[in-house]
């Protein structure tokens, strides 16, 4: 019986191997590009969700037992101001209310991007006490200390 000569068999095996390598390369490169696009989309979503949405004026206004401060809308999102938290000495929650500070209007409802508004916390402030302001998601935290 005659069969395929060893030279032709070797050439066929090399062609099949090269074909499989080329197919595998194109298949896995396509998967790599898809994973890269998916990762870039996820990173973009995470980055936009981590943008600061509220920042605080670093100079509070102390008026008797009231500590007044100004909030600024930052980033591209509007913020529900009920998400802004205040704590006495980093652990005791205290409430804030909107109040006009000079030409700055009182905070209420929603803080739009680029806007600013005034607020106050009324509490008995003793020397050594500190007031911590925490923006939504904890992205911006400021501590006001040194009560007189």
C-alpha distance (Angstrom), angle and dihedral (degrees) to the residues before:
residue distance angle dihedral
X1 . . .
X2 3.67 . .
X3 3.80 120.9 .
X4 3.75 136.9 178.3
X5 3.75 111.1 -59.9
X6 3.81 117.0 -110.0
X7 3.81 92.0 -114.9
X8 3.83 93.6 54.6
X9 3.82 91.0 44.0
X10 3.82 90.1 52.9
X11 3.81 92.3 48.8
X12 3.82 91.2 49.1
X13 3.83 91.8 49.6
X14 3.83 91.3 49.8
X15 3.84 91.5 49.1
X16 3.80 92.3 48.7
X17 3.82 91.0 48.5
X18 3.82 92.8 48.7
X19 3.81 90.3 48.2
X20 3.81 92.6 51.1
X21 3.81 91.9 47.4
X22 3.84 91.4 50.5
X23 3.82 91.6 48.0
X24 3.82 92.3 47.6
X25 3.81 92.1 47.6
X26 3.81 93.3 52.3
X27 3.81 91.8 44.3
X28 3.81 95.4 51.5
X29 3.81 94.3 41.0
X30 3.81 88.7 55.7
X31 3.79 90.1 51.3
X32 3.83 90.3 48.9
X33 3.81 92.4 52.1
X34 3.80 91.1 48.3
X35 3.82 91.1 50.0
X36 3.81 90.0 48.6
X37 3.82 92.5 52.0
X38 3.80 91.3 46.5
X39 3.81 91.5 49.5
X40 3.82 92.5 48.1
X41 3.81 90.1 51.1
X42 3.81 91.4 49.7
X43 3.80 92.6 47.8
X44 3.82 90.3 49.6
X45 3.80 90.5 51.8
X46 3.81 92.3 48.4
X47 3.80 92.3 46.9
X48 3.79 93.8 50.5
X49 3.80 91.5 47.3
X50 3.81 90.5 51.7
X51 3.77 96.2 53.7
X52 3.75 112.5 120.2
X53 3.76 109.5 -99.2
X54 3.81 99.4 -178.3
X55 3.77 131.2 25.0
X56 3.79 127.7 -176.1
X57 3.77 132.8 -133.5
X58 3.78 106.2 -109.4
X59 3.81 93.7 -144.3
X60 3.81 111.2 72.5
X61 3.76 122.6 -161.9
X62 3.79 112.9 -129.0
X63 3.78 112.7 -155.9
X64 3.81 111.3 172.7
X65 3.79 106.7 -63.2
X66 3.82 92.0 -14.0
X67 3.79 122.3 95.2
X68 3.80 108.9 -159.9
X69 3.80 125.3 -163.7
X70 3.79 139.8 169.6
X71 3.81 124.8 -123.6
X72 3.81 122.3 -154.4
X73 3.80 126.5 -156.5
X74 3.81 107.3 -126.4
X75 3.78 133.0 177.4
X76 3.78 121.9 22.8
X77 3.80 101.9 -65.8
X78 3.78 131.8 85.9
X79 3.80 113.6 -125.0
X80 3.78 131.6 -138.3
X81 3.80 99.9 -132.2
X82 3.80 92.4 -146.8
X83 3.84 84.1 77.1
X84 3.84 92.1 65.6
X85 3.81 109.0 96.5
X86 3.81 131.4 -162.9
X87 3.80 127.6 -160.9
X88 3.79 133.4 -172.1
X89 3.80 111.4 -135.2
X90 3.84 90.7 -7.9
X91 3.80 94.8 -71.7
X92 3.80 114.8 50.6
X93 3.82 112.1 78.3
X94 3.80 114.8 -134.5
X95 3.79 128.6 -176.5
X96 3.78 126.0 -117.7
X97 3.79 128.1 -155.7
X98 3.77 131.8 -161.3
X99 3.80 117.3 -99.3
X100 3.79 133.3 168.4
X101 3.80 113.6 -111.3
X102 3.80 111.0 -164.2
X103 3.80 105.9 -57.9
X104 3.81 92.8 -12.7
X105 3.80 113.2 102.6
X106 3.80 124.3 -130.9
X107 3.82 119.4 -86.8
X108 3.79 116.3 -111.9
X109 3.78 137.0 149.2
X110 3.78 108.1 -19.9
X111 3.79 132.9 12.4
X112 3.80 110.0 -147.4
X113 3.76 122.4 -146.5
X114 3.80 109.7 -86.3
X115 3.82 94.8 16.1
X116 3.79 128.5 109.6
X117 3.77 133.7 -155.7
X118 3.79 139.8 179.4
X119 3.78 130.2 -116.2
X120 3.79 140.0 170.8
X121 3.76 140.4 -153.1
X122 3.80 116.9 -149.9
X123 3.78 113.6 -152.2
X124 3.75 141.8 128.1
X125 3.77 101.9 -92.0
X126 3.79 116.1 -158.2
X127 3.81 125.4 -170.9
X128 3.80 108.7 -80.6
X129 3.80 94.3 26.3
X130 3.78 119.1 127.6
X131 3.79 134.0 -161.3
X132 3.81 117.4 -146.5
X133 3.81 120.5 -158.0
X134 3.82 116.0 -159.6
X135 3.79 122.9 -167.9
X136 3.83 122.2 -146.4
X137 3.78 109.6 -64.4
X138 3.82 90.9 10.0
X139 3.80 92.2 -89.5
X140 3.81 93.8 137.3
X141 3.79 121.4 30.9
X142 3.79 124.4 176.3
X143 3.76 129.0 -179.3
X144 3.79 122.6 -153.3
X145 3.79 112.7 -160.8
X146 3.75 140.4 163.4
X147 3.80 102.5 70.9
X148 3.77 112.9 -171.0
